[in-house]
Amino acid sequence: MNMLHLLLLALIQGITEFLPVSSSGHLILLPQLLGETDQGVLLDVAVHVGTLGAVMLYFWRDMAKLVVGLGHVATGRFSTPQARLFLLLSFATIPVVIAGFALKQLGAMDAMRSIKVIGWTMLIFGIVLYVADHKGPQTKHAEGWNWKDALMMGLAQAVALIPGTSRSGITITAARALGYTRSEGARLSMLMSVPTIMASGLLLGADVAAAGDWSLLKEASIAAALAFIAALLALTLMMRLLKSTSFTPYVIYRIGLGLVLLWIAYT
């Protein structure tokens, strides 16, 4: 892969991962716009791993709680706030792990990487986000996250395996529908990305190691590093903007892009 494609891949992932506009959808569209060969799922996951580093750094206090929570769970102390956060995140990750494994075994992941699929999911889930954001109350905070809400957000995250849905977008939509404030919903969404992306990275990293494709591993490492820098900047900006703005600008972008893609797909 040429360096320009790799750079654009990393920048697009870094900028769009935390915005509810579907980073995966943009990554699939990129090679089609450039007239290049699709970079494949592996490099997509590599740049997601780069953004994982940005989440862990930005939410370092929550990450410290998760590490402490893991220690508490390992020693049988399940009632502490740290252990509760660790267990809730683990529980919320189960649906996407099951769905991801099933789709991988069926070979359905590549089949969904089309302009038509992305166009429809951009449009439909953009409208759903708008309704949830404007109709949902803003009464809950992350500290009040419970098992029912973790399950609902976890099921929503599994839907995001369909390109164009947006992992952050659909989990934020679920959080807003459940009554979480915009910033707290985004915070939970970002934390939910940690085990999900980590699992994907380990799974596909094992595939690369087994294949012995070290040139691809080098490209993946470069892309991940560039995505980390772009993601950290984008995440910082979005969390600041959410204190004063709604998700409507992202909804408008999703609907506009979805309509354009559907027009291209059907004409």
N, C-alpha and C positions, 0 to 999 in steps of 0.2 A: 504494500500500500504506500502511495506517495505521501510525503510529509504534510502537504496541504490538506489532504483528506483526513489525515490523522489529527491535525491541529483543529480543523473545523469540528470533527467528531467530539473531541474533548471539550471545546468551547460550548458547543450546543448542549451537550450533556450537563456540563457544569452550570450553565445558565438556566436550563429548563427543568432540571431534576426536582427542585423545590417549588417551582411554580406549578400550579394545577393545570398545565397545558400538555402534559405527556412528553417526557423526554424520549421515551422509546419510540413514540410515533415520529418524532423529528429525526431520530437516528436512522430510522428506516427510510424516511423520505430523502435524506441527504444524498446517498449514492445515486438515487434516481435523478435528482436535480443536477448532479455533477456528471452524470453519464458514466459513473464508475460501477464496478461490481459491488454488490451488497457486502458490507464488512462482516456480516454474520453475527450470531448471538454472542460469541466469545468476546469480541471487542466491545460489544454493547455492555456486557457484564463488567468488563475491565474498567470502563469509564464510570460505571455505577460504583465500583469499588473505590475509585478516586473520590467520588462524592460522599461515600461512606466516611472517609477520613475527615471530610469537612464537617459532617454532622457530629462526629465524635469530638472534634475540637471545639465547635461552637457550643455544644451542650455538654461541656466537660463535667459540669457539676452533676448532671443527671447520669452521665457515664460512670462517674465515681460511685454514685448510689447503686448503680447496677452491679458494679464489681463487688461492693460491700454486700449487696443483696445475694449475689451468688454464694459468697462465703457464709452468709446466714442460712441459706437454704441447705448448703452442704453440711452444716452442723446442726440441722434440725430446728432452726429458729425461724419459723414460717410467719410469725405475726408482726415482724418489724416492718416499718414503711419501706425500707430498702428491699426486703425480701418480697413484699407485696408487689412492688414495681417490677421486679425481675420476673416473678411468676405471671403477672398479667401480660407482660410483653411476650413471654414464652407462649402463653396460651393464645394470644392474638396472632401468633405466627403460624400456628398449626394449620389453619385452612389453606394458606398460600403454599405451604410446603407440600401438602397432599395434592392440591390442584396442579402445582408445578411439576411434581413427579409424574402425575398421570398424563399431563400433556407431553412431557418429554418422552415417556414410554410410547405414546401413541404417535409421536412424530408430528404433532399438530402445531408446534411453535412456529416453524417456518411457514406453514400454510396460511397463517394469519397475518403475515407481513405484507399486506397489500394496501394500496391507496384507498380502495373501496372500504375496507374494514376500518382504517384509520379515520376516513371521512365521517362515517356514521358514528363511531365512538366519540370523536371530537364534538360532533354536533349534539348527540343525545346526552352525553354526560356533562357537557357544558350547560345545557338547560337545567339538568338535575341539580348541578351545583348552584345555579342562580336561585332556584326555588328553595333549596335547603338553607342557603345563606340569608335569604330575605324573610323566610318564614320561621326558621328555627330560632328559639330563644337563646339568650346569652347568659345563662345562669350557672353553668358548671365549669369547674376548673380541673386541671390535670390531677390534683391531689385527691379528687373525688372519683377518679376512674374506677369502675367496678367490673365484675366478671361479665355481666350482660353486655355492657358497652364495649368491652374488649372483644367479645365474640362478634358483635355486629360490625365493628371496625375491621376485625380480622377477616370476616366473610367478604366485606367490601374490598379489602386488599387483594383477595384472591381473584376478584373480577378484573383487577388491573393487569392480569397476565394477558388480557386481550389488548394488543397494541392500540394506542390512541386513547385509552381510558384514562391514564395517568394515575400512578400509585398514590402520589401525594393528593391529587385532585379528588379521587374517590374516597380516600380515608378522611380527608378534610370535610367532604360532603357528608359523610356518615357522622362525623363529630359534630358538625353544625346541626344536622337533623336531630341529634341526640341532646342538643342544648348547650354544647361547649362554646365558649367565646372563640372568636376568630384566632387570636394568638395562641390560646391554649389548645385549640383543635389542631393548629399547625404544629405546635410543639409535640403533641402526641403522635401526629402523623410522621414527623421526622424521626422520633425515637423508634417507631415501628419499622422504619426502614433499616435499622441497624442489623437485627438478626436475619431479616429477609435477604438483604444484599450480601451479608456475610455467608449465608448458606449457599447462595447462588455462586459467589466467588469461589468458595471451597470446592463445590461440585464441578464447575467448569475448569477450575485450575487443575483439578485432578485429571480431567480429560486431556488437557494440554500436556501435562507431565507424562501421562501414559503414551501419548502420541509422539513425544520427544520433539515437538515443533518449537525450537528455541527462538527462531526468528519471529514467530508469532507472539511468543512470550515477551520478547523485547519490545515489540510494537505495543502490546497491551500495557506494559509497564510505563512507557512514555505517555500513552494516552491517559492512563490513570493519574499520573502526576500532574498533567496539565488540567485535567478535569477537577482535581482537588482544589487548585488555585481559583479557577473560575467559580466553582461551587461555593467556596467560602465567601467570596464577594457577593454572589447572588443571594445566598441564605441570609447574610447580614442585612442586606438591603430589604428583602421581603419581610423579615421579622419587624423591622422598623416601620415599614409602610403599613403593616397590618394594625398598628396602633391608631391609625387615622383613616384608613380606607377599607372598602369592602372588597369582595372577590369579583365584582362586576367587570373591571377591565380585562381580567383573564377570561371571563365568560364571553365577552365580546370577541376577543381574539380567537377563542376556541370555535365559536359559531362561524365566524368569518372564514377561518382556515378550513373548517369542516365543509362548508358550502363550496368553496373553491375546489377542494379535493374531490367532492362528489361530482361536481361539474366535469372535472378532468376524467374521472373514472367512467362516467356514463356517456361521455361524448367522444 
